[in-house]
Amino acid sequence: MEFTDFGNKLSSHSGILQLMDDIARPLPEGVKARPLGGGNPARVEEVEKAYRRELEKLLADGDRFEDIISHYDSPQGRVGFLEAAAAFFRRTYGWDITAENIALTNGSQSAMFYLFNLFSGKAGDRTKTLLFPLMPEYIGYADQGIEDGTFVSLPSRCIYYPDRTFKYALDTEAVESYLSSHPEVGAMAVSRPTNPSGNVLTDSEINALSALAHRFGIPLIVDNAYGLPFPDIIFTDNAAPLWNEDIVLSMSLSKIGLPSIRTGIVIARKEIAKAVGNINAIAALATGSIGPVLAENLLSSGELTRLASEVVRPFYKAKADRMEAMIRRYFEGTEYFLHRIEGSIFCWIYLPSLRIPTLEFYSVLMKEGVITVPGEYFFFGSEEQKEGHPYPHEHYDRCLRLNYCGDECLTEEGVRIISEKYREYSV
Ligand SMILES: Cc1ncc(COP(=O)(O)O)c(C=O)c1O
């Protein structure tokens, strides 16, 4: 048996596979798990109750439930939801869109897979690339290109503050210069808020990227899985949602209570939304109906966004504040820097004195039952890496991503153990 290049590339080891495996894999006997690794959101009771109410209404409504589960939706998604979503975004932000500008997918992970491969890879006799203008970026993108070597990236700038925090920033001039000298770039992509760092690109940064996308005639893909208006896990003011014909905005219901139901929402110019629907038809026939059905009334009535801003955001903000306090307490006296927690469900800690790469430190921590994600996976797409060198960013092998939304006692034990091991493994 022989796999194709596509088969080998997509079925071999990847960071995202390790991460999803770690979520599910039991630790050796007797080792207590402190799970700070995967991307699972927390359970938020009030949000769960809202979906339960929707489901109960559905079940009580004659044979509507049976009718829904016994039909495929259209490849672009459930028509009622597409119309409700278009009306909601028109009303809320004045975006000039209709149902034809929206496509649903089985989670935003698949949306990114479709989009990245729509815009990078072989196009006639040329090979198009996808530019990530601000590394580090989401581990789940790194291996999504069907063809090898089509993802390129630029390292972020880094601003350090006196209180041991830092923030990644866009090097706009570097992006502009890269685009000017690389006409093969087919699209740019960012997550906002960013997984892993919790960074939120400012309004002026996203506007600058959008202007560059327009000037160079390429789409800017913005992954809004944690952003506004839902789930609203975003703790800065300077981060209004942006959509225009140059932007492909990807949203998700996962971080607002429905990770297992797999509902991604892509808002884009009509040709792109249609293309996403067409890929859906080939790859999956259609998208699952239950997510859109559960969310439709909540979205139209404003309840989903109320839950996001009044319940989900304060819930995660309290957890983020506790995490920051824990890190400050346990790492006191060590050389550490914490990325400002501006959004998402992670924090990102830079450990410059570590004498081993974080990939090795990850294994040290794993033996203690502390599951983290080593930073190396979040840096991809450099020329240097293709030649076997590390990614050219001083943070490359000295950062850990920690999920802060699990059980508080276990999270605290995890942070304590990481700080102890950091002291032990410092230069
Ligand atoms: C930045 C980002 N994008 C996309 C996803 C995929 O989410 P889903 O496919 O559940 O919508 C995740 C999941 O953690 C994420 O962190």
The ligand as a MOL file (V3000), in Angstrom:
LIG
                    3D

  0  0  0     0  0            999 V3000
M  V30 BEGIN CTAB
M  V30 COUNTS 16 16 0 0 0
M  V30 BEGIN ATOM
M  V30 1 C -8.0100 30.2040 16.2560 0
M  V30 2 C -8.8700 29.0040 16.0550 0
M  V30 3 N -9.4760 28.8320 14.8820 0
M  V30 4 C -10.2540 27.7820 14.6350 0
M  V30 5 C -10.4570 26.8080 15.5950 0
M  V30 6 C -11.3200 25.6530 15.2380 0
M  V30 7 O -12.5070 25.6480 15.9580 0
M  V30 8 P -13.8280 24.9150 15.4640 0
M  V30 9 O -13.4940 24.0480 14.2990 0
M  V30 10 O -14.2980 24.1460 16.6410 0
M  V30 11 O -14.7690 26.0130 15.0570 0
M  V30 12 C -9.8560 26.9330 16.8370 0
M  V30 13 C -10.0550 25.8940 17.8740 0
M  V30 14 O -9.5280 25.8960 18.9380 0
M  V30 15 C -9.0400 28.0610 17.0780 0
M  V30 16 O -8.4080 28.2180 18.2470 0
M  V30 END ATOM
M  V30 BEGIN BOND
M  V30 1 1 1 2
M  V30 2 1 2 3
M  V30 3 2 2 15
M  V30 4 2 3 4
M  V30 5 1 4 5
M  V30 6 1 5 6
M  V30 7 2 5 12
M  V30 8 1 6 7
M  V30 9 1 7 8
M  V30 10 2 8 9
M  V30 11 1 8 10
M  V30 12 1 8 11
M  V30 13 1 12 13
M  V30 14 1 12 15
M  V30 15 2 13 14
M  V30 16 1 15 16
M  V30 END BOND
M  V30 END CTAB
M  END
